[in-house]
Amino acid sequence: MGERKRKVLKALVTEQGLADVQTARILQLTQPHRRGYCRDCGEKIAAARMDINPDALRCLSCQVAYEQPEAIA
């Protein structure tokens, strides 16, 4: 995503009065995934998980929450 798109998105979010945390989350979701780091929480994905699944997008905890949202409720 280009810098212009990020600025427009941030302006829209700010205009709607959303918290900075939500803005950061939206910006994080619109940026390309960083290999080896969880898409949801941003923490480093365990090496053992990356060995088994090199294309993993989430750490184990976030993957379970993603697949079974009712499990965290």
N, C-alpha and C positions, 0 to 999 in steps of 0.2 A: 504494500500500500504506500502510495506516495505521501510526501509531507503535506501537500495541499489537502488530500483526503483526510488525513489525521486531524489537521486544523479545523476543517469543516465539521467533522464528527465531534470533536471536542467542543466546538462552539455550540453545536446543536444540543449536546448533553448539558453544557453549562447553562444555556438559555432555558432549559427545562427545569433547572434548579436541582439536578441530581448531585449527590455527594461525590467528592473527588475519588473516593474508593470505587464507586460505580464507573466513573469515567476511566480510571486506570484499568478496570476489568474489561470494559468495552474495547479500549485500545489494545489490551493484551490479546483479546480474542480476534481482533482484526489483523494482527501482525502474524507473519509466518511463524510456524512452530519451530522452536529451537530443539534440535535433536538431543535426546537424553534428559530433557527437562519436562516435567508434567505440564500439560496444556491447561489443566484446571487450577492447580495450587502453585505451580512454578518451581516446586522442589525438584531436586535431582532424582531421576528414576534409578532405582537400585540396579547395580551392575548385573546381578543375577537375572533380573527381569529383562534387561537389555540383551543379555546373552541369549536368552530363550526367544525373545521377540524384539529384534533390533528396530522394528518399526513402531514400537509402543509409543502411544501419545500421552498416556497417563500413568501415574504411579499406581501401585496395586490398590491402595485405599480409594483413590479417586475413580479407578476403573470399576471397582465394586459398586461405588455410589452411583456411577453413571449407568451401569447395567441394572441395578436394583435400587432405584430411588426410594422405594418404600422402606428399605432396610435402615436408612439413616433417620427416618421420621420417628 
